[in-house]
Structure formats: C-alpha cells, structure tokens
C-alpha cells in the first residue's frame, strides 16, 4: 500500500549504508497485526485477511536504522 524510504550518508562502498525498517506502532491499536513493513525494502503491506470492522484510517510509526 505504501513504501517508506530513508537515506544514510555513510560511505556507499560499505555495508553501513544499508537501512532496516521496523513497524513500531499503530494507532488505533488492534488486537491483531493488520500491517507489515518489509525489513529491507520499506514496503508496507496489509497482512490481514479482511479489513472488515477496522478503523477507516490508521497512523503507522516506522523506524529506520542503519547497519552501523
């Protein structure tokens, strides 16, 4: 449904330039995980079989961390 993207100013010839993404929050919260972010690409997908009975809008919090 969406792709997030971050950049790292480390030397592009090293692995330090790699970015890893993680979903850390969702508002409103639900008892099941509705969304997923791919750790390497930042692609956010819906992982629920059905969105029936869910909120009309969600705010997701994603972190991006470099390989250090």
VENMOPE-V265173 format. One record per pair of residues at least 6 apart in sequence whose C-alpha atoms are under 7 Angstrom apart, sorted by the first residue. I is the first residue (numbers start at 0). J is the second residue. Records with the same first field share a line. If there is no record, write none. Layout:
BEGIN
I = J ; J
END
This chain:
BEGIN
0 = 43 ; 44
1 = 42 ; 43
2 = 41 ; 42 ; 43
3 = 41 ; 42
4 = 41
5 = 63
7 = 16
8 = 16
9 = 15 ; 16
10 = 16
14 = 66
15 = 65 ; 66 ; 67
16 = 65 ; 66
17 = 65 ; 66
18 = 39 ; 63 ; 64 ; 65 ; 66
19 = 38 ; 39 ; 63 ; 64 ; 65
20 = 36 ; 37 ; 38 ; 39 ; 41 ; 61 ; 62 ; 63 ; 64
21 = 36 ; 38 ; 61 ; 62 ; 63
22 = 35 ; 36 ; 60 ; 61 ; 62
23 = 60 ; 61 ; 62
24 = 59 ; 60
25 = 57 ; 58 ; 59 ; 60
26 = 57 ; 58 ; 59
27 = 57
33 = 45 ; 46 ; 47
34 = 43 ; 44 ; 45 ; 46
35 = 43 ; 44 ; 45 ; 46
36 = 42 ; 43 ; 44
37 = 43
END
